[in-house]
Amino acid sequence: MRVFSGKNKRSVKRSAKDTRERTWPSAAKHAMARFFGAMARGFFVLLLIATPSLLLPGTSLDTKQMVIMIGLFAAMLTVIEYASVYPSLVEFRYAPPFNRVRFISLFLIVFVLSIIFRGATDPTTLSQFVQAVGVLIGHVIDFPYSPVRLILQLLPETAPDQHVRLMRAAAGLSYLISLVSLAVFLILMRLHGWPNRREAFNVWTNLPTFDPTMGGDVVTRLRRDARFNIALAFFLPFLTPAVAKSASGLFDASMVSSPQTLVWMIAIWAFLPSSLFMRGIAMNRIGDMIDEKRMRGANPVQAGMLPA
C-alpha cells in the first residue's frame, strides 16, 4: 500500500492541473487553426466561382446574384467539411498536396479562360499575351482526332474566325494547364513519397466514401477503382465532345455569345480528366502501400517468428 504525504498529494494535484492547462490550450489552438483553415478554403472556393463574373464584362445583375448564391453555398459546404473533425465527402483531406494541386489547376484554368474571353471585348496587354500563347499551343495540339479538334467541331460552321481562334486558344491553354498539373502531382509524389510513409495513413479519413468492409479485398477494390478512374480520364476528353455534339440543339451560335458559359464548359472539360487521373494514381498508390504493409507483416510469420 502506497502512502502519500500532504506534500506529495499537493505535487500530484499540481502536476494534474499543469497537464490540464497544457492540454486545453493545445486543443483549443488546434480547433481554432482548423476553423480558420476551413474559412480560408471557403473564401478561395467563393473566389473561384466568382472569378468569371468579376473579370468578364457585360455580366448582368441577375447572373451576378446567382453566382454569389452558388459561391456562398459552395463556400459554406467547404467550411463545414473542413471545420469538422470527421470527413464526409472531400477525399484526401489529410494527404496534401493532392487537393491543393487540383484546386490550383482549376483556378488557373478558370482565370486564364476569363482573361482570354475578356480580351475579345476589352483587350489588354495581358489578354493579348495570353491569347497569343493559347493560339500557339492550340495550333500545336490541334491535330486530327485530338481533344482540341473535337472541341472546335462543336462550333457551328458559320462561326466567325475570331470565335474559332478564341476557342482554339482557350481549349489548348486549358488542356496544357491540366497536363502540367498532372505532371506536377507525379513529380511531388515521387520526390516526397506521397503520402508520407513516415506517418500513418488513415484510409477512412482520406477516403470517406470508400467502404473497406463492403465485400472483396481492399487492395483489389482500390486497384480496380484506380484502373476505372484512369481509363475514364483517358477517354473523357474524346467522349465529352462526341456526346455534346450528338445532343441536338445544345450547341449553336448563341452559346458562343455567352463567355461565362464557355469558361465553365471548357474548364470542366479540361479539369475532369486530370482530376480523375490524379485520383486513380492516388488510389493505386494506397493499394500498393497496404499490400506492402501486409507483406512486411507476413514475412516474420513465414520465417517462423510468431508473436509472443
Secondary structure as the mmCIF struct_conf table of DSSP 4:
data_model
#
loop_
_struct_conf.conf_type_id
_struct_conf.id
_struct_conf.beg_label_comp_id
_struct_conf.beg_label_asym_id
_struct_conf.beg_label_seq_id
_struct_conf.end_label_comp_id
_struct_conf.end_label_asym_id
_struct_conf.end_label_seq_id
HELX_RH_AL_P HELX_RH_AL_P1 GLY A 6 LEU A 55
BEND BEND1 LEU A 56 LEU A 56
TURN_TY1_P TURN_TY1_P1 PRO A 57 GLY A 58
HELX_RH_AL_P HELX_RH_AL_P2 LEU A 61 ALA A 83
BEND BEND2 SER A 84 TYR A 86
BEND BEND3 SER A 88 LEU A 89
BEND BEND4 GLU A 91 GLU A 91
TURN_TY1_P TURN_TY1_P2 ARG A 93 TYR A 94
BEND BEND5 ALA A 95 ALA A 95
TURN_TY1_P TURN_TY1_P3 PRO A 96 PRO A 97
HELX_RH_AL_P HELX_RH_AL_P3 PHE A 98 ARG A 118
TURN_TY1_P TURN_TY1_P4 GLY A 119 THR A 121
BEND BEND6 ASP A 122 ASP A 122
HELX_RH_AL_P HELX_RH_AL_P4 THR A 125 ILE A 141
TURN_TY1_P TURN_TY1_P5 PRO A 144 TYR A 145
HELX_RH_AL_P HELX_RH_AL_P5 PRO A 147 LEU A 152
TURN_TY1_P TURN_TY1_P6 GLN A 153 LEU A 154
BEND BEND7 LEU A 155 LEU A 155
TURN_TY1_P TURN_TY1_P7 GLU A 157 THR A 158
HELX_RH_AL_P HELX_RH_AL_P6 ASP A 161 HIS A 192
TURN_TY1_P TURN_TY1_P8 GLY A 193 GLY A 193
BEND BEND8 TRP A 194 PRO A 195
HELX_LH_PP_P HELX_LH_PP_P1 ASN A 196 ASN A 196
TURN_TY1_P TURN_TY1_P9 ARG A 197 ARG A 198
BEND BEND9 GLU A 199 GLU A 199
HELX_RH_AL_P HELX_RH_AL_P7 VAL A 203 ASN A 206
TURN_TY1_P TURN_TY1_P10 PRO A 208 THR A 209
TURN_TY1_P TURN_TY1_P11 PRO A 212 THR A 213
BEND BEND10 MET A 214 GLY A 216
HELX_RH_AL_P HELX_RH_AL_P8 VAL A 218 SER A 246
BEND BEND11 ALA A 247 ALA A 247
TURN_TY1_P TURN_TY1_P12 SER A 248 LEU A 250
BEND BEND12 PHE A 251 ASP A 252
HELX_RH_AL_P HELX_RH_AL_P9 ALA A 253 VAL A 256
TURN_TY1_P TURN_TY1_P13 SER A 257 SER A 257
HELX_RH_AL_P HELX_RH_AL_P10 PRO A 259 GLN A 302
TURN_TY1_P TURN_TY1_P14 ALA A 303 GLY A 304
#
